[in-house]
Amino acid sequence: MTAMKIEFLGGAESRTIRPRVAERLRAIVGALPVVPTSARATFTDENGPKGGNAIRCALEVRLPRRAAIHVEEVAGTPRGALDGAVAKLERQLDRVFDMTREMRRRPKKYFAARRTLLS
């Protein structure tokens, strides 16, 4: 089993919340049936130097033999943006693995037909 690599991108706000991001991502991927290859957390200030409440948190998790899962959330604080993005990521991962389970339970008709012909 390989270790998951966590990459952080962003400014000063990402440095202060970095341990919390690593903790939350490790908790989420610890419950998965597969081990992700990498995860990326990006924090950006949408308003720039003008001020205002617009911190964007983007999380991307790369799973083996699957497309990358990407979620984003905008909030007033980095912690709020992280909490929203983590909630979205959990729902997205649940959806992906539920769909995979359903595909295994109900195979395509051509696969099922061939299997009955061979047995």
N, C-alpha and C positions, 0 to 999 in steps of 0.2 A: 504494500500500500504506500502510495506517495503522499507527502504532506501537501496541504493546500497552501498556495502562495497568495498572500493578501497584499494588494498594491493600493497605495493611497495617492490621490491627486488632489490638489487644491491649495488654498492659501493658509493663512494663520488660523482660521476657524477649524481646519481639518487637523491641525497639530494638537489642539486642545481636546478634541473628541476622539482621537485615534484609538486609545485603549478601549473605549466603549464600543466603537465600531468593530474592532477585532473580537471582542467578547460576544457581541450579538451575532456576528457572522458565524463564528465557531459554534454557537449554540444552535443556530438554524441548520447548518450543514451536518452537525453531529447526528441529527435525527433522520438524515436522508439514507436511502438504501445504497447509494453510490457516493464515492468520494469525489468532490469537485476538484478540478485541476487548478483553478485559480479563481480569485474574486477581486473585484476592483471597486473601490469606493471613491467617488469624486464629489467634492464640495465646491460650488461656485457661488459667487455673489452676483445675482442677476442685475441688480441696480448699479453695481460698481461703486465709485466714490460718491454718488449722489445721496446715498443713504436709503433708508426704507427697509421694509421687511420682505426680503426675497432671497433666501438662501436655498439653493437647489442641491439636493443630495441624489446622486445617481449611483445605483448599485448594479453590478454586473457579475453574474456567477457563470462560469464555464464548466459544464459537465461533460464527461467523456461520452463520445458518440452521440451528442445532442447539440442542438443550437444553443448559443449563449442566451441566458435569461437576463433581461435588462429592465429595471424599473427606476422611476424617478418620482421625487416629491419635492414640492416647494413649500417652505414655511418661514416663519419669522426668525427662528433660531436654528442653529445647526442640529441641536438635539431633537427638536420637533420634526425637522426634515428627515432625520435619521429614523425616528420612530415610525413616521408614515411610510418611508421607503421599505423598512423592514417588514411592516405589516403587509404591504403589497407583494413583497418578495415571497413571504410565507404563503400567501394565497396563490401566487403564480406557480410556485414549486408544487403545492398540493394539486393544482389543476394538471400539471404536467404528469405527475406520477399517477393520478387517478385515471387520466386518459391512457397511459401506458398499460395500466392494469386492465382496463376495459378492452383494449385491443388484444390482450392475451386471452381474455375470457371469451371473446367473440371474434374468432378469426374470420378473415375474408372468405366469401363463398367459394372462390376457386381453390383456396387452400384446403378447406373442409371437404370439398368434392374430391379432390385428388387423394386426400388421406383415406376416404372411404373406398375409393377404387383400389388402392394398394393393399387394404387390409382384407 
